[in-house]
Amino acid sequence: MLSKWSDKKEAAIILRKKGNSIRNIEARLNIPRSTLSGWFKGIYLTKKQKAILDRRWREGFLRARRKAALWHNDQKQKRLEVAEWQAREIISNSDIANPNLIEIAFAMLYLGEGFKGDYTGMANSDPAILHSFVSFLIKNCHVPINKIKCSLYLRADQKAVSLKKFWSQTLNLPIENFKYANIDQRTLKSKTRDSYKGVCSISCGNVAIQRRLVNIGRIFCEKISKRP
């Protein structure tokens, strides 16, 4: 019994003998791969033809990988945009001028990132986090600017003078507030990425702020865990 693709068999064999891949012939003639494999059993390609097919396969594989990477990057960007939109919606529907809400927000931040010793302070490499914390200390806790002390923890290839200026400008604090710069000598043999500005430590001597924030954070956690 003749196959319904029998009228294309001769054309398929000619293409195969010319060194075309089974995938290519399948696409061009719309013949199932299983049928083509049966037709091509007695056809042997030369080393040159095999090398060409191998090269084309590799090129096609690389194109597919690049295309997949672009697709995944596009999808990731869309997910990031959705996440940012959701975050902005939550913030826009929240009364961020409410002092209680601000206290709770910074209490939770402090519970995770703040110092737990006999003073109030926080260290981080994220300028946005530290800038908001400084703003909280000044505006909500009424800490005088000159009472906020700063130290830097840098890698061996970073320049203390320039990074003191960076953090001073970023946090809107006088350069005089930056007393110390600690250099990690263990990083001598590795290069620091340009976006990393070291870790900045901010502290003030008012331990009452720390105690209040820690207690607010813990009580809030308890309330959250016990809610129905």
One Martini backbone bead per residue (centre of mass of N, CA, C, O) as a GRO file, in nm:
protein
  228
    1MET     BB    1   0.095   0.038   0.024
    2LEU     BB    2   0.067   0.358  -0.035
    3SER     BB    3   0.167   0.649   0.052
    4LYS     BB    4   0.052   0.979   0.075
    5TRP     BB    5   0.380   1.063   0.021
    6SER     BB    6   0.496   0.924  -0.243
    7ASP     BB    7   0.516   1.181  -0.440
    8LYS     BB    8   0.769   1.292  -0.240
    9LYS     BB    9   1.008   1.095  -0.229
   10GLU     BB   10   1.207   1.186  -0.446
   11ALA     BB   11   1.250   1.473  -0.335
   12ALA     BB   12   1.354   1.381  -0.058
   13ILE     BB   13   1.605   1.220  -0.157
   14ILE     BB   14   1.745   1.453  -0.300
   15LEU     BB   15   1.778   1.630  -0.047
   16ARG     BB   16   1.941   1.427   0.117
   17LYS     BB   17   2.182   1.392  -0.088
   18LYS     BB   18   2.250   1.709  -0.047
   19GLY     BB   19   2.240   1.738   0.291
   20ASN     BB   20   1.979   1.745   0.426
   21SER     BB   21   1.784   1.758   0.683
   22ILE     BB   22   1.517   1.612   0.821
   23ARG     BB   23   1.392   1.867   0.938
   24ASN     BB   24   1.394   2.031   0.673
   25ILE     BB   25   1.225   1.831   0.502
   26GLU     BB   26   0.979   1.826   0.681
   27ALA     BB   27   0.915   2.132   0.645
   28ARG     BB   28   0.904   2.147   0.328
   29LEU     BB   29   0.706   1.868   0.277
   30ASN     BB   30   0.525   1.761   0.507
   31ILE     BB   31   0.678   1.508   0.647
   32PRO     BB   32   0.717   1.268   0.846
   33ARG     BB   33   0.990   1.155   1.014
   34SER     BB   34   0.930   0.851   1.009
   35THR     BB   35   0.915   0.832   0.700
   36LEU     BB   36   1.194   0.945   0.630
   37SER     BB   37   1.367   0.739   0.783
   38GLY     BB   38   1.284   0.501   0.600
   39TRP     BB   39   1.386   0.621   0.325
   40PHE     BB   40   1.701   0.687   0.449
   41LYS     BB   41   1.856   0.419   0.524
   42GLY     BB   42   2.044   0.401   0.242
   43ILE     BB   43   2.155   0.686   0.314
   44TYR     BB   44   2.480   0.839   0.282
   45LEU     BB   45   2.680   1.067   0.417
   46THR     BB   46   2.920   1.273   0.406
   47LYS     BB   47   3.149   1.430   0.593
   48LYS     BB   48   3.079   1.708   0.487
   49GLN     BB   49   2.773   1.694   0.531
   50LYS     BB   50   2.787   1.636   0.836
   51ALA     BB   51   2.941   1.895   0.908
   52ILE     BB   52   2.724   2.090   0.809
   53LEU     BB   53   2.495   1.986   0.990
   54ASP     BB   54   2.642   2.036   1.257
   55ARG     BB   55   2.677   2.339   1.220
   56ARG     BB   56   2.376   2.408   1.187
   57TRP     BB   57   2.289   2.297   1.460
   58ARG     BB   58   2.461   2.484   1.633
   59GLU     BB   59   2.347   2.749   1.525
   60GLY     BB   60   2.052   2.686   1.597
   61PHE     BB   61   2.098   2.648   1.899
   62LEU     BB   62   2.205   2.936   1.954
   63ARG     BB   63   1.956   3.085   1.851
   64ALA     BB   64   1.759   2.954   2.050
   65ARG     BB   65   1.898   3.053   2.307
   66ARG     BB   66   1.876   3.355   2.248
   67LYS     BB   67   1.570   3.358   2.220
   68ALA     BB   68   1.508   3.245   2.502
   69ALA     BB   69   1.653   3.468   2.661
   70LEU     BB   70   1.480   3.702   2.557
   71TRP     BB   71   1.211   3.590   2.658
   72HIS     BB   72   1.285   3.566   2.958
   73ASN     BB   73   1.360   3.866   2.995
   74ASP     BB   74   1.083   3.974   2.916
   75GLN     BB   75   0.923   3.823   3.136
   76LYS     BB   76   1.079   3.939   3.375
   77GLN     BB   77   1.015   4.236   3.322
   78LYS     BB   78   0.709   4.201   3.353
   79ARG     BB   79   0.719   4.099   3.647
   80LEU     BB   80   0.858   4.352   3.761
   81GLU     BB   81   0.635   4.551   3.678
   82VAL     BB   82   0.410   4.420   3.841
   83ALA     BB   83   0.544   4.442   4.119
   84GLU     BB   84   0.567   4.751   4.115
   85TRP     BB   85   0.268   4.811   4.079
   86GLN     BB   86   0.173   4.673   4.339
   87ALA     BB   87   0.343   4.845   4.531
   88ARG     BB   88   0.223   5.122   4.450
   89GLU     BB   89  -0.066   5.053   4.532
   90ILE     BB   90  -0.015   5.011   4.832
   91ILE     BB   91   0.111   5.289   4.891
   92SER     BB   92  -0.129   5.467   4.776
   93ASN     BB   93  -0.329   5.312   5.004
   94SER     BB   94  -0.139   5.452   5.214
   95ASP     BB   95  -0.063   5.622   5.522
   96ILE     BB   96   0.255   5.761   5.531
   97ALA     BB   97   0.181   5.989   5.760
   98ASN     BB   98   0.153   5.779   5.967
   99PRO     BB   99   0.331   5.733   6.253
  100ASN     BB  100   0.260   5.435   6.318
  101LEU     BB  101   0.340   5.315   6.045
  102ILE     BB  102   0.633   5.408   6.053
  103GLU     BB  103   0.715   5.263   6.312
  104ILE     BB  104   0.656   4.977   6.212
  105ALA     BB  105   0.839   4.975   5.967
  106PHE     BB  106   1.106   5.037   6.132
  107ALA     BB  107   1.081   4.805   6.331
  108MET     BB  108   1.110   4.578   6.121
  109LEU     BB  109   1.378   4.671   6.011
  110TYR     BB  110   1.531   4.668   6.284
  111LEU     BB  111   1.488   4.371   6.360
  112GLY     BB  112   1.677   4.283   6.111
  113GLU     BB  113   1.919   4.538   6.094
  114GLY     BB  114   1.965   4.622   6.375
  115PHE     BB  115   2.102   4.709   6.660
  116LYS     BB  116   2.127   4.533   7.003
  117GLY     BB  117   2.260   4.715   7.188
  118ASP     BB  118   2.347   5.032   7.360
  119TYR     BB  119   2.234   5.129   7.072
  120THR     BB  120   2.153   5.307   6.780
  121GLY     BB  121   2.154   5.111   6.470
  122MET     BB  122   2.286   5.072   6.121
  123ALA     BB  123   2.374   4.841   5.854
  124ASN     BB  124   2.448   4.906   5.500
  125SER     BB  125   2.448   4.905   5.123
  126ASP     BB  126   2.172   5.061   5.105
  127PRO     BB  127   2.091   5.384   5.053
  128ALA     BB  128   1.779   5.384   5.088
  129ILE     BB  129   1.766   5.266   5.371
  130LEU     BB  130   1.952   5.475   5.515
  131HIS     BB  131   1.804   5.731   5.436
  132SER     BB  132   1.537   5.659   5.579
  133PHE     BB  133   1.661   5.624   5.862
  134VAL     BB  134   1.768   5.910   5.897
  135SER     BB  135   1.496   6.047   5.860
  136PHE     BB  136   1.365   5.911   6.105
  137LEU     BB  137   1.556   6.018   6.325
  138ILE     BB  138   1.503   6.322   6.267
  139LYS     BB  139   1.178   6.344   6.232
  140ASN     BB  140   1.073   6.125   6.462
  141CYS     BB  141   1.323   6.137   6.692
  142HIS     BB  142   1.497   6.405   6.710
  143VAL     BB  143   1.784   6.378   6.597
  144PRO     BB  144   2.066   6.519   6.581
  145ILE     BB  145   2.290   6.535   6.332
  146ASN     BB  146   2.556   6.540   6.521
  147LYS     BB  147   2.463   6.242   6.652
  148ILE     BB  148   2.535   6.111   6.379
  149LYS     BB  149   2.721   5.824   6.320
  150CYS     BB  150   2.985   5.721   6.084
  151SER     BB  151   3.077   5.415   5.911
  152LEU     BB  152   3.312   5.230   5.711
  153TYR     BB  153   3.304   4.926   5.497
  154LEU     BB  154   3.575   4.818   5.304
  155ARG     BB  155   3.753   4.751   5.038
  156ALA     BB  156   4.078   4.750   4.930
  157ASP     BB  157   4.000   4.916   4.641
  158GLN     BB  158   3.886   5.144   4.813
  159LYS     BB  159   3.802   5.490   4.866
  160ALA     BB  160   3.745   5.669   5.144
  161VAL     BB  161   3.709   5.964   5.055
  162SER     BB  162   3.498   5.923   4.823
  163LEU     BB  163   3.290   5.757   5.003
  164LYS     BB  164   3.230   5.974   5.207
  165LYS     BB  165   3.105   6.165   5.000
  166PHE     BB  166   2.885   5.982   4.898
  167TRP     BB  167   2.737   5.933   5.174
  168SER     BB  168   2.697   6.227   5.249
  169GLN     BB  169   2.517   6.297   5.003
  170THR     BB  170   2.306   6.064   5.024
  171LEU     BB  171   2.233   6.132   5.350
  172ASN     BB  172   2.263   6.431   5.434
  173LEU     BB  173   2.557   6.447   5.569
  174PRO     BB  174   2.816   6.541   5.723
  175ILE     BB  175   3.148   6.466   5.685
  176GLU     BB  176   3.208   6.474   6.000
  177ASN     BB  177   3.036   6.204   6.063
  178PHE     BB  178   3.287   6.057   5.925
  179LYS     BB  179   3.532   5.880   6.096
  180TYR     BB  180   3.540   5.581   5.972
  181ALA     BB  181   3.756   5.336   5.786
  182ASN     BB  182   3.723   5.001   5.706
  183ILE     BB  183   3.959   4.759   5.590
  184ASP     BB  184   3.948   4.467   5.394
  185GLN     BB  185   4.227   4.264   5.346
  186ARG     BB  186   4.088   4.001   5.218
  187THR     BB  187   4.033   4.179   4.928
  188LEU     BB  188   4.301   4.230   4.763
  189LYS     BB  189   4.248   4.005   4.507
  190SER     BB  190   3.978   4.167   4.451
  191LYS     BB  191   3.726   4.308   4.259
  192THR     BB  192   3.517   4.581   4.262
  193ARG     BB  193   3.221   4.679   4.198
  194ASP     BB  194   3.096   4.987   4.113
  195SER     BB  195   2.810   4.967   4.278
  196TYR     BB  196   2.987   4.924   4.527
  197LYS     BB  197   2.994   5.126   4.851
  198GLY     BB  198   2.971   4.964   5.078
  199VAL     BB  199   2.943   4.987   5.431
  200CYS     BB  200   2.709   5.163   5.633
  201SER     BB  201   2.729   5.304   5.960
  202ILE     BB  202   2.463   5.389   6.188
  203SER     BB  203   2.463   5.608   6.486
  204CYS     BB  204   2.324   5.647   6.821
  205GLY     BB  205   2.300   5.694   7.177
  206ASN     BB  206   1.986   5.630   7.170
  207VAL     BB  207   1.847   5.351   7.318
  208ALA     BB  208   1.538   5.406   7.323
  209ILE     BB  209   1.483   5.362   7.026
  210GLN     BB  210   1.562   5.067   7.010
  211ARG     BB  211   1.362   4.959   7.222
  212ARG     BB  212   1.105   5.051   7.081
  213LEU     BB  213   1.140   4.908   6.807
  214VAL     BB  214   1.174   4.618   6.909
  215ASN     BB  215   0.897   4.603   7.056
  216ILE     BB  216   0.718   4.666   6.820
  217GLY     BB  217   0.811   4.431   6.639
  218ARG     BB  218   0.740   4.195   6.831
  219ILE     BB  219   0.440   4.262   6.880
  220PHE     BB  220   0.360   4.254   6.584
  221CYS     BB  221   0.435   3.959   6.537
  222GLU     BB  222   0.239   3.844   6.743
  223LYS     BB  223  -0.021   3.954   6.615
  224ILE     BB  224   0.010   3.818   6.340
  225SER     BB  225   0.030   3.514   6.448
  226LYS     BB  226  -0.273   3.549   6.609
  227ARG     BB  227  -0.442   3.580   6.384
  228PRO     BB  228  -0.735   3.446   6.226
   0.00000   0.00000   0.00000
